[in-house]
Amino acid sequence: MSATETAIASAEAHSAHNYHPLPVVVASAEGAWMTDVEGRRYLDLLAGYSALNFGHGNPRLIDAAKAQLERVTLTSRAFHHDRFADFCTQLAELCSMEMVLPMNTGAEAVETAVKTARKWGYRVKGVPDGMAKIIVASDNFHGRTTTIVSFSTDPEARADYGPYTPGFEIVPYGDLTALREAMTENTVAVLLEPIQGEAGVLVPPAGYLPGVRELTRERNVLFIADEIQSGLGRTGKTFALEHEGVVPDMYLLGKALGGGVVPVSAVVSSTEILGVFRPGEHGSTFGGNPLACAVALEVIAMLRTGEFQERATELGDHLHRELGLLVGGGAVETVRGRGLWAGVDIAPALGTGREISERLLAERVLVKDTHGSTIRIAPPLVISKEDLDWGLDRLRMVLSVP
């Protein structure tokens, strides 16, 4: 067997089959390119679901990690460390907010937000104990913990994990009327993705997000924005909500916050909201560790230049212009997205999203399918226009489009 076949066979034999990876075994990566165990190079148009916004092995992030590795990597929150205050202060400033609660993974940030909203509802809003409700959108993807899958509408994510956690109301994404009708005096929060990534990079109708903001203010309900995939430059703005001129009560951040180097997530909000916690009421051994803070501080510094947001805007305009030319020719039905992020609905007659992804793999381009014949394109923000065009040429080739 080849090195690739041997590695895949071993993984299949000894790891749980909770993923179905494409048959490639990556050994190294740099920028927007990955190299497999047999020396073949592939253009990465997935970027770790936006965790690698700044590319593989970004020198600034690697240098920050190396420097911190030689000093201290973990203290736990039992003690202060010398990177923590700067991280919290600078992330709060980036978000134009006041307080940060650091965690590790995106799902942990969402779980923390759920706990925060409920505690705020009881202590500040005055909701009767045990009665707090959080409204979410259908087709959401916020993670895979038992609480989070309790309000998923995806059968694959939800089936066989009951009994499910109560306290959530699901309404159609983009439907303000349904959201308004679902609200009661016990509603403490609305939790939304400004763009639904796993659902196929769904951008809500114009006016929807400002409408959510207005409605939540009117009803004294928290607007929680899950910007774990959409945030930190991906859409051409630091946060996807900026395109709509909306500021939520709470940002949930992750993925790109760790630069693809270490897992870093955070809940960012006001003192009034995050101030509901007291010592011992919530925590994480690794949350806000020195290594995570060092890398995230460099991410924040890079975002402050505006360079990556500008690249996502310019290259994103080019990406969507080129993809738009494929619509209507029988190969591509719809293209959605914003910035360097696109969901492409391939004509089902040409194959499933998985099959299209496999054909692109054979042409040395890496993408990921979702839901039927949809593929997602989300390259690192450092990709060159030439490399992006090379990848688009391979897509046209696979789709037999001139």
C-alpha positions, -999 to +999 in steps of 0.1 A: +000+000+000+010+036-005+018+059+024-016+075+019-034+042+019-015+029+050-023+061+070-059+061+061-063+024+068-048+028+102-070+058+110-101+039+099-091+010+122-082+029+153-102+061+153-140+066+158-158+072+125-174+105+135-158+122+104-156+112+068-124+129+056-114+132+020-087+106+011-057+129+015-031+127+043-016+161+050+020+162+062+029+199+060+014+232+050+023+268+043+001+298+034-028+285+013-011+252+003-009+218+019+015+189+010+006+153+016+027+124+028+037+116-008+048+151-017+017+162-036+006+198-031-030+209-027-047+243-027-066+247+006-100+264-001-114+254+033-090+270+058-101+248+087-136+262+086-121+297+090-097+287+118-069+293+093-079+328+082-042+339+083-029+308+065-010+278+075+022+285+095+018+322+095+052+335+106+038+361+130+016+335+148+043+308+149+068+333+163+044+344+190+037+308+199+074+298+200+083+328+222+055+319+246+064+282+246+098+291+261+082+311+289+050+295+303+021+277+287-004+271+315-011+284+349-048+276+352-070+304+363-060+297+399-033+324+392-029+355+371-004+354+342+012+383+324-006+378+290-042+375+304-050+412+311-037+423+277-056+397+259-089+405+276-084+443+273-074+442+236-101+417+225-127+438+243-114+469+225-115+451+191-152+443+198-160+477+212-171+460+244-160+458+280-155+423+293-141+389+280-147+354+292-121+331+275-127+295+267-111+270+243-135+257+216-164+273+198-189+250+214-176+260+248-182+296+239-218+288+229-223+268+261-209+297+281-233+321+263-263+299+271-253+299+308-246+337+307-280+345+291-299+323+316-281+338+346-286+373+333-323+365+327-327+354+364-305+380+381-311+410+359-343+406+339-362+389+366-373+358+348-387+332+372-362+305+381-361+276+356-382+294+330-356+311+308-361+306+270-335+312+242-346+316+206-325+300+179-328+296+141-335+265+121-306+251+102-282+265+128-248+251+136-234+262+169-215+230+179-220+194+189-224+193+227-256+177+241-271+211+249-263+225+215-276+196+195-308+198+215-317+229+194-303+216+161-326+208+132-300+186+115-310+150+120-273+138+117-262+162+145-292+155+167-304+119+164-298+094+192-285+119+217-317+125+238-331+133+263-326+168+250-321+199+269-352+221+272-354+259+271-350+266+234-374+278+208-366+273+171-378+297+144-371+299+107-339+318+099-345+352+083-382+354+095-387+384+118-424+378+121-418+343+135-391+356+158-415+383+172-443+358+177-419+334+196-409+360+222-424+360+256-416+376+289-393+346+297-372+350+266-337+359+276-318+358+244-318+353+206-288+333+194-280+336+157-252+332+132-250+364+111-243+340+082-251+303+085-220+285+075-228+248+079-262+253+063-244+263+031-232+299+037-267+313+040-269+351+041-301+364+057-325+388+038-316+425+039-329+441+070-332+409+090-303+414+113-311+451+120-347+440+127-334+414+152-314+441+169-344+464+171-367+437+183-344+424+210-338+459+223-376+465+225-382+433+244-352+435+268-337+404+252-300+397+246-288+395+209-260+369+209-240+368+176-222+335+169-193+349+148-171+318+154-169+312+116-180+345+102-159+368+123-123+381+124-120+391+088-137+363+068-164+385+053-144+416+046-152+432+080-139+423+114-174+410+122-201+400+097-226+420+116-208+452+106-221+448+070-256+455+085-244+482+109-255+460+139-238+456+172-250+427+193-251+424+231-226+395+229-200+382+204-190+345+204-156+341+189-133+311+181-116+294+152-095+323+137-089+337+172-064+310+177-049+314+142-050+277+135-023+273+161-041+266+193-078+264+202-090+298+216-126+310+220-142+338+239-175+354+249-173+392+247-199+414+261-207+442+286-198+444+323-235+442+331-240+409+313-207+391+320-206+406+354-233+381+365-206+355+372-190+351+406-159+329+414-166+292+411-197+296+389-181+289+356-146+281+344-121+262+323-086+249+332-072+258+298-094+288+290-073+320+287-040+301+291-007+320+284+000+303+251-036+309+238-034+345+249-001+351+232-013+338+199-047+356+201-029+388+209-010+385+177-042+378+158-058+409+173-027+430+162-030+416+127-067+424+125-061+460+137-041+468+105-072+462+084-051+443+058-069+410+061-104+426+060-093+445+028-080+413+012-112+395+020-132+423+004-112+426-028-106+389-033-141+381-022-155+404-048-134+386-074-144+352-061-182+360-062-179+376-096-162+345-111-186+321-094-215+342-105-205+336-141-211+299-136-247+303-126-273+296-152-251+275-174-265+242-161-236+234-137-241+258-108-276+267-095-268+293-069-239+310-052-242+327-018-219+343+007-199+373+015-162+382+014-139+351+009-167+328+018-191+311-006-216+283-007-220+269-042-250+248-051-239+224-079-266+210-102-275+176-087-272+159-120-234+166-119-230+148-086-233+153-048-212+178-029-190+149-017-184+137-053-175+172-065-151+175-036-135+142-045-131+153-082-115+186-070-092+166-048-080+147-079-072+182-093-053+191-061-079+215-047-094+210-013-130+220-005-158+205+017-193+196+009-224+202+030-260+192+025-266+175-008-248+191-038-234+222-020-197+229-016-181+256+006-152+277-005-134+296+022-097+300+014-071+315+038-073+353+036-036+353+026-043+334-007-030+352-038-053+361-066-033+339-089-037+309-067-074+316-062-078+318-100-059+285-104-084+269-080-114+284-098-100+270-131-100+236-116-136+240-105-146+249-140-127+219-153-145+196-129-178+211-138-169+209-175-175+247-178-153+265-204 
